[in-house]
């Protein structure tokens, strides 16, 4: 037996099939939990256009001591007043964050329609007293919406700078801003004229049509502002990804807000446009997941972005020692939006060290101004298991002995052992990036992501020792080793 679909899933699925939009079951479930679709279906626009009429009586709040106007049959209930308050509180939260958030707005789409219905009631029937609780809530809602609008306008400025089609970006931002302003006017003026002006702007550029155009830009690699912004970020940072994810979600959710309000305010609108915006917003959530997965598993930041960061660390005269340098380096690496793992080390150039790379971009080793900076980025397919590498390290690396009884200088003996040929032999034998420094660990500043116990991509570091037998006797030296799996 086929599984029965909820009204939301059925509506979005049917629209997605017509549009050719792939939306996973997981995304549909997430959006269904976020959106109160049953409340949206209760939105009822006025049955007829508003008429200009004199306001001769006061509208009362049912349940208050004020006399109600029951013979009109359209009193504002305390529940409706409370609904406006809930919408106001949600808008305030979004205003504090500076953007529209689908998760915050989703449960309140029905109540937004209620706000529009209350405005219609106020216009079509009576002039309420200015101290009426409903008027106070609408006034507060207007204040919060205005604050939110001002912050969202700044996002449109960012949007226009990254969308290639400047005319579309300008039209989108201008229309949304103007429609938002006229929506606020309907709440504060509560006149037929204010509703007519809102409808005029709405009909000229419907939010649904603008959302369709926006999604077309997002589906195209060359017109996607998030992807352009990530290309312009050397480290492809989490901050850049989240910023643009938030901007795009905000401008699409603002369109949803406006369409919902229009559906409750204008008799000719209905819910068709609202459902279509919901479908495109659901598709956006699906796209965002795809973009996220792409950046988490694609190394476009490597090696150029990290090399640029390494050069900046070298050039920063405010960093006074190897620990300062590795801390600053790590702060940059942590910003990268990726699943890859890293190990970084910084130490003075005077120490004895060596390394082997199977290919040039396997690791970054940079030597400047007396310091060595090494950054290793893990690969996807390690050629050796963790157990094999541990066994090799124990047998060949952790406790080494070197001898040259004719050598008077113990440091020369150790340095000769770390010649490139020996480095190459270890690297080729292990199939890994091999890095070794003869020095106490306190003189090597390191940072790395926790590797855990898995056998997957990563690295292993060891503290070992070398015993040198030379002309004057024997001496031991500390050893720091990295095997980049």
N, C-alpha and C positions, 0 to 999 in steps of 0.2 A: 504494500500500500504506500502510495506517495505521501511524503511528509507534508502536512498542512502548513502553508506559509502564512505568516502574520500579514496584516494589511500593509505595513511599512515595507517588509521584504518583498511582497508581491508587487507593490507599486514601483519601488526602486528597480527591481529586477526587470520588470516589463519595459520601463523607460531605458534602462541600460542596454537591453537587447536591441531596442530600436536605434539607439545611438552607437552601437558597436563598442560600448565601454566594458572592459573587463573589471569586475568587482568581486573579490573573493568572499567566501562565506564568512571568514573571520572578520573582514571589514564590515560586512552587512550586520553581523551580530553586534559589533562595537557601536555602530551608528544607531542601531535599533535601541540599544540600552541608553544611548545618549539623548535620543530624540523622543519626546512624548508625542508620538504620532496620533494617539487617540485624542489628545487635546487639540491637535491641529485640525482634526476632522470636525471638531465642534465649532470652529470659527464660522460665524454667520455674518455676512455682510448685510448692510441695510437692504430691505426688500425693494426700495425705490430711491431715486435720486433725492437729495436734500432740497428742500424748498426754503426760500427766504421768508421768514415770518417774524413778527414782533415777539419779544420775550416779555410776556405780561405777568407770569407767575414764577414763583421760586420752586426749584426742584428740591425735594427733601430726600434725606437718606432714610430708607426704611429701617425701623428699629430705633431711630433717634427720637428725641422729644419733639423735634420739628414736625409739623403736619406733613404727611406725604400727599402726593398727587395721584391717588390710586385710580382716579377716573381716566387718567392718561395711560395707565398701565405700563409705565416705563421708568419707575423709580430706580435710583441707584442703590444697590444692596450693599450692606457691610462687606459681604464676600468680594464684591467687585472692587471696593475700596482697598481691601486687603491684597487683592491681586495686583493692583497698581503698585502698592508698596513693595511687593515681592520683585516685580520687574525693576523698580527703582533701585532696590538693594543690589540686584544682579548687575545693573548698568554701572552702579557705583564701584563694584568690584572690578569690572572691566576698565572703567575710567582710571582707577588706581594703577592698573597694569598697562594702560595706554593702548589697548587694542581690543577688538572683538574676539571672543574665544568661544568656539563652537560648543565646547563642553559646558561652559557656563550658560550659554544662551539656549542650548538644545531643549532642556526641560521647560523653558518658558515661552516657547513659540505660541502655544495656545493662549496664555495670559497676555502676550503682546496683542493678539487679536482682540482680546477682551478690552484692552486699553483703547484700541480704535473704536470698538463698539460703544464704550462709555463716552468718547468724544462725540460720536454720532448722536447719542442720546441727549447729550448736553446741548448740541446745536439744534436738534430737531424738535425738542420739546420745551425746555424751560431754561431760563437763566438762573444758575445757582447762586447762592450767596457766596461772596468771596471768602468767607471764613469756613465754608463747607469743607469737611475732611477730604473729600474727593479732589477739590480744587487745590488744597494744600499738597496732596500727594502728586498731582499732575505738575504743580510748580516745582516740587523737588525733583521729579523725573526729568523735567526740562533742564534743570540745573546740571544734573548728572550727565544727561545726553549731550549737552553743550560741551562739558569738560571732556567727554569721550571723543566727540567730533574733532575738537581742536588737536588732540593727540593723534588721531587717525589721519588727519590731514598731513601730518609730517611723514607718515608712512607712504602716502601717495607721492610725496616728493622723491623718496627713495625709489619707489616703483618706476617713476618716469625716467629716472636716470639709468635704469637697466633694461627697460623694454625698448626694443629697436623701433617699433612703430610708435613714434612720439605722438601722432595724432590720436591713436587709440588710447594711449596712457592718459593723455590730457583729457580726452572725452570721458573716459571712465572716472577719473578723479573728479572732474568738474560736475558730471551728472550726479555721482553719488553724494558729493558735498552739498549740491544744490537741493537734491531730493531730501536729504537728511534735514537740511535747514527748514524746508517747507513742511516736513513732517512735524518738527518741533513747533512750527507756527500753528498747525492745526490743534495742538494741545494747549497752547497758550491763548490764542485768539478765539478758538472755538466758534468759527463763523463759516458759513457756506463758501464765502470768497476764499478763505484759507484752504478749504478742501479742494475747491476748483483749481487753485494754483498748484497744489500738490499733484492733482490728477493730470494737469497739463504737462508738467515736467515728467511724470511717470510715463505717460503715453508716448512722449517723444523718444525716450531711451529707456526701455523697460529693463529693470535689474536682471531679469531672466536672459535677455539678449546679450547684455554686457558680460554676464557670467559665462555664457556659451563662448563668447569671443575670448575671454580670459583663459578658459580651459584649453581652447585651441592653441593659445600661446604656450601654455605649460606643457602640452603634449609634444611640442616641437623643440628639439635641442637648441636650435639657433635663436629662439625667441623666449626661452625660459629664463626669467630673471634670477631665479635661485642658482641655476647652473652657471650663468654668467658671473654671478657674485663669487661662487666657489672657484671658478677659474682665476679670478682676480685675487684670491687669497692663497698665498704661497703654501701655507700649511693646511689649507682646506679645513678650517677649524670648526669645532662644534658650535662656537658662538655665531659664526657666519651662517651655518646651516639652520640653527634654531631661529636666528633673526629673520631669515627669509621665509622659513616655514611659517613663523608667526605673522609676518606681514601678509603673506598670501592667504592664510586662513582668515585673517582679520578682514581683508577687503571682500572676500567671498561671504563671510558670515554677516558683514554689514548689509550686503545685498539681500541675504536671507531675512534679516531683521526688517528691512524696508518692504520686501515683498509680503511678509507676514502682516505687517501693519496695513499695507494697501488692501490685502485680502479682507481685512476686517472693516475697512473704511469705505471702500468703493463697491457699489452693487454690481458692476460689470466685470470684476476681476476674477472671482472664483479662486480655486486652489490649484489650477493646472500649472501656472507659473511657479507656484510655491513648491509643488512636487518636483518640477524639473530642476529647480535650484538645489533641492535636497539631493537629487540624483547626482548632479555635478559636484556637489560638495562631498558626497560619498566617494565619487571617482577621484576627487582631489586627495582624500585620505588614503586611497589605494596607491595613487601616484607617489605620495610622500613616503610611503613605506618602501616603494621601489627605489626612490632616490636615496633613502637612508641606507638601504641594503647595498646599493652601489658604492656609496662613499665609504662605508665601513669595510668593504672588501676590495677596494681598488686603491692602488698605491700611486696615484697621480702626484702626490706631494713628494714622492721619493725619486731621485735623491735631491732634486733641485731645491725644493722648499726647505728641507732640513739643512742643506749646505748653506743656504742663505742665512738661516738661523745660526749655524755654527760660526759663520763669518762675523755676524753681529756680536756674538759672544767674544770672539777674539778682539774685536774693535772697541768693546765697551771698557773704557778706562776706569769705570767705577767699580769694576770687579777686581778685587785685590789678591785673590788666591784661588787655588784649584777648587776649593769647596764653594766659594761664591760663584765661580764659573759654572760648575755642574748644577747648582741650584737654579740659576737663571736659565740654563739650557733646558732643564727638566720642566720648568714652568711653560716653556714654549712647546715642548714635545707633548705635554699633557693636553694641550688645546686641540690636537689633531683629532678629527672625527674619523676614527678608524678602529678596527679590531686587531691590527697588527701590534706586536709587542716590541719593546725597545729595551736596550741596555746602553747606558752612556757612562763614559769614564773620562776624567780629566786629571792630568798629572804633569809634573815638570819634565821638560824635554831632556834634561840631563840624565834621567834614569834610563837604564838599559831596557829596551823593549823590542818586540818584533811581531809580525803578523803575516797571515796568508789569506788572500781572497781568491775565491774560485772565479770571480768575475768582478769587474771594477766597481759596480754599484751594489755589491753585496754588503758593504759597510762603508762608512765615512771615517777616514783617519786624516785629521788635519793638524799640521804643525806650523805654529806661528808665534812669534814673540816669546819664545821660551816655554810654551805649553803645547801639550798634545791633547787633542780632543778626539775621542772615538765614539761613534754612534753605530750600534748594530740594530737592524730592523729584521725581525724574524720572517722566515719564508713559510710557504704553505705546505711544502712536501719535504720534510727532513729525510735525508738519505739513510740515517742510522736511528736505531731505537735508543731510548734513554738508557736502558740497561747496558747496551753495548758501549755507549759513550762513557758511562760510569766505570765500566770494567777497564776500558782503554786508559782512562785518566788515572785510575788506581795503579795500573801496571806500568805505565810509561811516562806519566807527567808529574805525579804528586810527590815523588821522592827520587829525584834524579842525582846521578853521580857523574862528575866529569873529572878528568885527570890529565895533567901535563906537568910532570915533575921538572921539566926544563924551564917552565914559565915562572918568572919571579913575581909578576904582577897578577894577583888573584882576579882583579877587575878585568884585566885583558883576557884572562882565561874564560870568565863568564861571558864577556862580550862576544868572544869568538864562537862560543857555543850557540849564541842566538843569531848566527848568520842566516842569510835568506834561504840557503839550501836546506838547512834544518827546519826552518819555519815551513817551507814548502812541503817537506816530507810529512810533517805532522798533519798539515791541512789536507793533503791528498789522502793520507791514510784514514783520517776520520770523516772525510767528505764534508767538513764543516769550515766555517770561518774560524780561524785560529788566531788568538791574540794572547800575548804573554808579556808581563812586566816583572822585572826583578826588583822588588821593593816591598816594604811593609805596607799593609793595606791602609794604614792611616795616612800614608802619603799618596794614596790613589783615591780620589773622590769618585764614587759611583752612585748611580741611580738606575733602578730597573723596575719593571712591572712584575708582580708576583706570578711565578710560573705554575705553582700547584704541583700536583702529582701526575698530570697527564703526560702522554707520550707525544703530544702534538708539537706544533711549531714553537720555537722558543730558543733558549740558550741555557747553558750551565756555566757557573763560575766556581773556581776552586782556589783554595789557599794551599800551596805546596811549599817545597823547599828544594834547593840545589846544594849539594855538598861538593865543593871544589878542592881537589887534591893538587897542590902546586909545590914549587921548589921549597918554600919556607914552611910548609905544613898543610893543614886542612882548615877550611872555613865553610860556614853554612850561610846561605842567602835565602830570604823569603821570596816566594814566587806567587804571582797572581795570574790565573789562567782563565780564559773564556773560550768555550766551544759554542759557536753559533749554529744550532741545529737546523 
